[in-house]
């Protein structure tokens, strides 16, 4: 990092590796002060640094140089408040994700900045830095990753606002972006889903008597269970046998599973299709579990990916990568194709109608009503002649 001394080392002018603009810093009243010169000319930067230093000295003599809270101070306060207030209401993993984003990305960049210096322009510089830094490794952060980091940053700044450390929040919106393209979630069409479970069924049969028979049978039942319940993978990982009961639906007279789900939104309920009953009964018969045992104690990620590769189903037509989450998306899409009520699907999947309409319903042909679309206005009859 290029650095130059000004006024006998009272001020330091420096330039970060990823920036063409010179910065300057000094040490007054037990604190380091920094500011951008907003110029790429070293001579102009040195002049700016001298004027800025003498201005700070004048404020210091007049007692007008207050010690301002830094972003790191606000982040520390955010940790204290957020974990205590959301205890029991937010998934601990969600809280840890906030902490990881702050420690890994936000504190290294914003930590020593005064809160008033965290402006919309600085936030945009941060976005550019993140994209350029990761781009050199060949793996730039996704749009959702940057969005989550901005959400965490906003939470920290809101904490500072509540305590009166800043007067207003900066603009956190990303400039230069039109409305982003809405992509549907990767799922399995009815034909692809049949291909998938047929392959795992044959695979389980061929493993009879081998060391991996149990794993193959568990994977087959996992796929059927997930595609007929719509559970998220993390919800399935926490599911215990005592959370699942087999009941007879009073309307359809069919047996279904009633599941008490513990997920990112707390405790909710799910009613499966009848296709989830037999896989669950096989799981109970095979594992002879206690009520508190996990339904799926093993992680099927590697085995599931291998099956997807063998079936050439790892990617959908748009190039979206499929995973265990795609079984949840398959459940939602198949329910919509069957004409199920979108509000009831949202309730059963513990999500919103807006999310389903945005990511699922837009690409299913049966959500369009041809009769309502192809309306034709009836031709007006010519007025009858009046005969006198």
C-alpha positions as CSV (number, residue, x, y, z in Angstrom):
1,X,0.0,0.0,0.0
2,X,1.5,3.3,-1.1
3,X,2.0,5.8,1.8
4,X,3.5,9.3,2.2
5,X,4.2,11.5,5.2
6,X,2.8,15.1,5.4
7,X,3.7,17.8,8.0
8,X,6.5,15.8,9.5
9,X,4.5,12.6,9.9
10,X,1.6,14.3,11.5
11,X,-0.6,13.2,8.6
12,X,-0.3,10.2,6.5
13,X,-1.5,10.1,2.9
14,X,-2.0,6.5,1.6
15,X,-3.8,4.6,-1.2
16,X,-5.5,1.2,-0.8
17,X,-4.5,-1.5,-3.3
18,X,-8.0,-1.6,-4.9
19,X,-8.5,2.1,-5.2
20,X,-7.1,5.0,-7.2
21,X,-8.2,7.6,-4.7
22,X,-5.8,8.8,-1.9
23,X,-6.9,8.7,1.7
24,X,-5.4,10.6,4.7
25,X,-5.2,9.8,8.4
26,X,-4.0,11.4,11.6
27,X,-4.0,10.8,15.3
28,X,-5.8,13.3,17.6
29,X,-7.3,13.1,21.1
30,X,-6.4,9.4,21.5
31,X,-8.2,8.4,18.2
32,X,-7.2,7.8,14.6
33,X,-9.1,10.0,12.1
34,X,-9.4,9.1,8.5
35,X,-11.0,10.7,5.4
36,X,-10.9,10.3,1.6
37,X,-9.3,13.1,-0.4
38,X,-11.5,12.1,-3.3
39,X,-8.6,12.7,-5.8
40,X,-6.1,10.5,-7.5
41,X,-3.5,13.3,-7.7
42,X,-0.9,13.0,-5.0
43,X,-0.1,16.7,-5.0
44,X,-3.7,17.7,-4.5
45,X,-4.1,14.9,-1.9
46,X,-1.2,16.4,0.2
47,X,-2.8,19.9,0.0
48,X,-6.1,18.4,1.1
49,X,-4.4,16.5,4.0
50,X,-2.7,19.7,5.3
51,X,-6.0,21.7,5.2
52,X,-7.9,18.8,6.8
53,X,-5.4,18.4,9.6
54,X,-5.4,22.1,10.6
55,X,-9.2,22.1,10.5
56,X,-9.2,19.2,12.9
57,X,-6.7,20.9,15.2
58,X,-8.9,24.0,15.3
59,X,-11.9,22.0,16.3
60,X,-9.8,20.2,18.9
61,X,-8.8,23.5,20.5
62,X,-12.4,24.7,20.5
63,X,-13.6,21.5,22.1
64,X,-15.7,20.7,19.0
65,X,-14.0,17.4,18.1
66,X,-16.3,14.8,19.5
67,X,-15.4,11.1,19.6
68,X,-17.8,9.5,17.3
69,X,-19.0,5.9,17.6
70,X,-17.5,3.6,15.0
71,X,-19.2,0.8,13.0
72,X,-17.5,-1.7,15.2
73,X,-19.1,-0.2,18.3
74,X,-22.6,-0.4,16.6
75,X,-21.9,-4.0,15.6
76,X,-21.0,-5.0,19.2
77,X,-24.2,-3.4,20.4
78,X,-26.2,-5.2,17.7
79,X,-24.8,-8.5,18.9
80,X,-25.8,-7.9,22.5
81,X,-29.3,-6.9,21.5
82,X,-30.2,-9.2,18.7
83,X,-29.2,-12.5,20.2
84,X,-31.1,-11.7,23.5
85,X,-34.2,-10.3,21.9
86,X,-34.6,-13.0,19.2
87,X,-33.8,-15.9,21.5
88,X,-36.3,-18.7,20.8
89,X,-37.8,-16.8,17.9
90,X,-35.0,-17.1,15.4
91,X,-33.2,-20.2,14.3
92,X,-29.7,-20.1,16.0
93,X,-28.2,-20.7,12.6
94,X,-29.7,-17.5,11.3
95,X,-28.2,-15.5,14.2
96,X,-24.8,-17.1,13.6
97,X,-25.0,-16.2,9.9
98,X,-25.4,-12.5,10.9
99,X,-22.4,-12.8,13.1
100,X,-20.3,-14.5,10.4
101,X,-21.1,-11.8,7.9
102,X,-20.1,-9.1,10.3
103,X,-16.9,-10.7,11.4
104,X,-15.7,-12.0,8.0
105,X,-16.7,-9.0,5.7
106,X,-18.3,-6.0,7.3
107,X,-15.9,-5.4,10.3
108,X,-12.7,-5.6,8.2
109,X,-14.1,-3.0,5.8
110,X,-16.3,-0.7,7.9
111,X,-15.0,-1.5,11.5
112,X,-12.9,1.6,12.1
113,X,-15.1,4.0,10.2
114,X,-17.1,6.6,12.1
115,X,-20.8,5.8,11.7
116,X,-21.4,9.1,9.9
117,X,-18.8,8.0,7.3
118,X,-20.8,4.9,6.4
119,X,-22.7,6.5,3.4
120,X,-24.4,5.2,0.3
121,X,-21.2,5.9,-1.6
122,X,-19.0,3.9,0.8
123,X,-21.5,1.0,0.6
124,X,-21.2,1.1,-3.2
125,X,-17.4,1.0,-2.9
126,X,-17.8,-2.0,-0.7
127,X,-19.9,-3.8,-3.2
128,X,-17.4,-3.1,-6.0
129,X,-14.5,-4.3,-3.8
130,X,-16.3,-7.5,-3.0
131,X,-17.1,-8.3,-6.6
132,X,-13.6,-7.4,-7.8
133,X,-11.8,-9.3,-5.1
134,X,-13.8,-12.5,-5.5
135,X,-13.7,-12.1,-9.3
136,X,-10.0,-12.8,-9.3
137,X,-10.6,-16.2,-7.7
138,X,-13.1,-17.0,-10.4
139,X,-16.0,-17.2,-7.9
140,X,-17.7,-13.8,-7.4
141,X,-20.3,-13.6,-4.7
142,X,-23.9,-14.2,-5.8
143,X,-26.5,-11.5,-5.8
144,X,-28.2,-13.1,-2.8
145,X,-24.9,-13.1,-0.8
146,X,-24.4,-9.4,-1.3
147,X,-28.1,-8.9,-0.5
148,X,-27.7,-10.7,2.8
149,X,-24.6,-8.7,3.7
150,X,-26.5,-5.5,3.0
151,X,-29.4,-6.7,5.2
152,X,-26.9,-7.3,8.1
153,X,-25.3,-3.9,7.5
154,X,-28.7,-2.2,7.6
155,X,-29.5,-4.0,10.9
156,X,-26.3,-2.7,12.5
157,X,-27.0,0.9,11.3
158,X,-30.6,0.7,12.6
159,X,-29.1,-0.2,16.0
160,X,-26.9,2.9,15.8
161,X,-30.0,5.0,14.8
162,X,-32.0,3.7,17.8
163,X,-29.3,4.8,20.2
164,X,-29.0,8.2,18.6
165,X,-25.5,7.7,17.3
166,X,-26.5,8.8,13.7
167,X,-29.3,11.1,12.6
168,X,-30.6,9.0,9.6
169,X,-30.0,5.9,7.7
170,X,-28.1,6.0,4.4
171,X,-29.6,4.7,1.1
172,X,-28.9,1.0,1.0
173,X,-30.3,0.3,-2.5
174,X,-28.0,-0.9,-5.2
175,X,-27.8,1.7,-8.1
176,X,-27.6,1.0,-11.8
177,X,-29.9,-2.1,-11.5
178,X,-33.1,-2.6,-13.3
179,X,-35.6,-5.0,-12.1
180,X,-33.8,-8.3,-11.7
181,X,-34.8,-11.3,-13.8
182,X,-37.0,-13.8,-11.9
183,X,-35.8,-17.3,-12.3
184,X,-37.9,-20.3,-11.3
185,X,-36.5,-22.7,-8.7
186,X,-35.0,-25.9,-10.0
187,X,-37.5,-28.8,-9.7
188,X,-38.3,-32.2,-11.3
189,X,-41.1,-32.4,-13.9
190,X,-43.5,-35.4,-13.4
191,X,-41.5,-37.4,-16.0
192,X,-38.1,-36.5,-14.4
193,X,-39.4,-37.2,-10.9
194,X,-40.6,-40.7,-12.1
195,X,-37.2,-41.2,-13.6
196,X,-35.5,-40.3,-10.3
197,X,-37.5,-42.5,-8.0
198,X,-37.4,-45.4,-10.4
199,X,-33.7,-45.2,-10.5
200,X,-33.3,-45.1,-6.7
201,X,-35.9,-47.9,-6.3
202,X,-33.9,-50.2,-8.7
203,X,-30.7,-49.1,-7.0
204,X,-32.0,-50.2,-3.6
205,X,-33.1,-53.5,-5.0
206,X,-29.7,-54.2,-6.6
207,X,-28.0,-53.4,-3.3
208,X,-29.8,-56.3,-1.5
209,X,-27.3,-58.1,0.7
210,X,-24.5,-55.6,0.2
211,X,-23.0,-53.2,2.7
212,X,-24.7,-50.2,1.3
213,X,-28.2,-51.6,1.1
214,X,-29.4,-49.6,4.1
215,X,-28.1,-46.3,2.7
216,X,-29.7,-47.0,-0.7
217,X,-33.1,-47.8,0.9
218,X,-32.9,-44.8,3.1
219,X,-32.2,-42.5,0.1
220,X,-35.1,-43.9,-1.8
221,X,-37.5,-43.3,1.0
222,X,-36.0,-39.9,1.7
223,X,-36.8,-38.8,-1.9
224,X,-40.4,-40.0,-1.7
225,X,-40.9,-38.5,1.7
226,X,-39.5,-35.1,0.7
227,X,-41.4,-34.9,-2.6
228,X,-44.7,-35.7,-0.9
229,X,-44.4,-33.4,2.1
230,X,-42.6,-30.3,0.8
231,X,-40.3,-30.0,3.8
232,X,-37.1,-28.0,3.6
233,X,-33.9,-30.1,4.0
234,X,-33.0,-28.5,7.3
235,X,-36.6,-29.2,8.6
236,X,-36.2,-32.9,7.6
237,X,-32.8,-33.0,9.4
238,X,-34.4,-32.0,12.7
239,X,-37.5,-34.2,12.3
240,X,-38.0,-36.9,15.0
241,X,-40.3,-39.9,14.8
242,X,-42.6,-38.4,17.5
243,X,-43.2,-35.4,15.3
244,X,-44.9,-37.6,12.6
245,X,-48.3,-39.2,13.0
246,X,-50.4,-41.2,10.5
247,X,-54.0,-40.0,10.3
248,X,-57.0,-40.6,8.0
249,X,-58.0,-37.5,6.2
250,X,-61.8,-36.9,6.8
251,X,-62.3,-35.4,3.4
252,X,-60.4,-37.8,1.0
253,X,-60.6,-40.8,3.4
254,X,-57.0,-41.5,2.6
255,X,-54.1,-42.0,5.0
256,X,-51.7,-39.0,5.3
257,X,-48.9,-37.8,7.5
258,X,-49.4,-34.9,9.9
259,X,-46.0,-33.5,10.7
260,X,-45.0,-31.1,13.4
261,X,-42.3,-29.1,11.7
262,X,-39.5,-27.2,13.5
263,X,-37.8,-24.9,11.1
264,X,-36.5,-21.3,10.5
265,X,-40.0,-19.9,11.2
266,X,-40.5,-21.8,14.4
267,X,-43.0,-24.6,14.8
268,X,-45.6,-25.3,12.1
269,X,-47.7,-28.1,10.7
270,X,-47.6,-30.0,7.4
271,X,-50.1,-32.5,6.0
272,X,-48.5,-34.8,3.4
273,X,-50.0,-36.5,0.4
274,X,-50.8,-40.1,0.7
275,X,-47.6,-41.0,-1.2
276,X,-45.5,-40.2,2.0
277,X,-47.2,-42.8,4.2
278,X,-45.6,-46.0,2.8
279,X,-42.0,-44.5,2.8
280,X,-42.5,-43.5,6.4
281,X,-43.8,-46.9,7.4
282,X,-40.8,-48.5,5.8
283,X,-38.5,-46.2,7.7
284,X,-40.1,-47.2,11.0
285,X,-39.9,-50.9,10.1
286,X,-36.3,-50.7,8.9
287,X,-34.9,-48.6,11.7
288,X,-37.0,-49.7,14.7
289,X,-36.6,-46.2,16.2
290,X,-37.3,-44.6,19.6
291,X,-39.7,-41.7,19.5
292,X,-36.9,-39.2,19.9
293,X,-34.7,-40.7,17.1
294,X,-34.2,-38.6,14.0
295,X,-36.1,-39.8,10.9
296,X,-33.1,-39.0,8.7
297,X,-30.0,-39.2,10.9
298,X,-27.6,-39.5,7.9
299,X,-26.7,-36.8,5.4
300,X,-27.8,-37.9,2.0
301,X,-26.1,-35.1,0.1
302,X,-23.3,-37.0,-1.6
303,X,-25.4,-40.0,-2.4
304,X,-28.2,-37.8,-3.8
305,X,-25.7,-35.9,-6.0
306,X,-24.3,-39.2,-7.3
307,X,-27.8,-40.3,-8.2
308,X,-28.6,-37.0,-10.0
309,X,-25.4,-37.4,-12.0
310,X,-26.2,-41.0,-12.9
311,X,-29.6,-39.9,-14.1
312,X,-28.3,-36.8,-15.9
313,X,-30.7,-34.7,-13.8
314,X,-28.1,-32.5,-11.9
315,X,-29.1,-29.5,-14.0
316,X,-32.5,-28.4,-15.3
317,X,-33.1,-26.9,-18.8
318,X,-32.1,-23.4,-17.7
319,X,-28.9,-24.6,-16.1
320,X,-30.1,-24.4,-12.5
321,X,-28.4,-26.8,-10.2
322,X,-30.7,-29.3,-8.5
323,X,-30.3,-30.4,-4.9
324,X,-32.4,-31.9,-2.1
325,X,-34.2,-28.5,-1.9
326,X,-35.5,-29.3,-5.4
327,X,-37.7,-32.0,-3.9
328,X,-39.6,-29.3,-2.0
329,X,-39.9,-27.2,-5.2
330,X,-41.2,-30.3,-6.9
331,X,-43.8,-30.8,-4.3
332,X,-45.1,-27.3,-4.7
333,X,-45.1,-27.4,-8.5
334,X,-46.9,-30.8,-8.6
335,X,-49.5,-29.5,-6.2
336,X,-50.1,-26.5,-8.4
337,X,-50.3,-28.7,-11.5
338,X,-53.0,-30.7,-9.8
339,X,-55.0,-27.5,-9.2
340,X,-54.5,-27.2,-5.5
341,X,-55.3,-23.8,-3.8
342,X,-52.2,-21.7,-3.7
343,X,-53.0,-20.2,-0.3
344,X,-53.3,-23.7,1.2
345,X,-50.0,-24.7,-0.4
346,X,-48.4,-21.7,1.1
347,X,-49.7,-22.5,4.6
348,X,-48.7,-26.2,4.3
349,X,-45.2,-25.2,3.2
350,X,-44.8,-22.4,5.8
351,X,-44.1,-19.8,3.1
352,X,-46.1,-16.9,1.5
353,X,-48.4,-16.8,-1.5
354,X,-46.1,-14.1,-2.9
355,X,-43.1,-16.4,-2.9
356,X,-45.0,-19.2,-4.6
357,X,-46.4,-16.8,-7.3
358,X,-42.9,-15.3,-7.9
359,X,-40.8,-18.4,-8.1
360,X,-43.2,-21.3,-9.0
361,X,-46.5,-20.3,-10.5
362,X,-45.0,-18.1,-13.3
363,X,-43.6,-21.0,-15.2
364,X,-46.5,-23.5,-14.9
365,X,-48.8,-23.5,-17.9
366,X,-51.9,-24.6,-16.0
367,X,-51.9,-21.4,-13.9
368,X,-53.1,-19.6,-17.0
369,X,-56.8,-19.8,-17.7
370,X,-57.3,-20.1,-21.5
371,X,-61.0,-19.4,-21.2
372,X,-60.3,-16.1,-19.3
373,X,-57.5,-15.2,-21.7
374,X,-59.2,-15.9,-25.0
375,X,-62.3,-13.8,-24.4
376,X,-63.9,-12.5,-27.5
377,X,-66.3,-9.6,-27.5
378,X,-69.6,-10.5,-29.1
379,X,-70.2,-8.6,-32.3
380,X,-72.9,-5.9,-31.9
381,X,-76.0,-6.5,-34.0
382,X,-76.9,-3.9,-36.6
383,X,-79.8,-1.7,-35.5
384,X,-83.1,-2.9,-36.9
385,X,-84.8,-0.8,-39.6
386,X,-87.8,1.1,-38.4
387,X,-90.6,0.7,-40.9
388,X,-93.4,3.2,-40.8
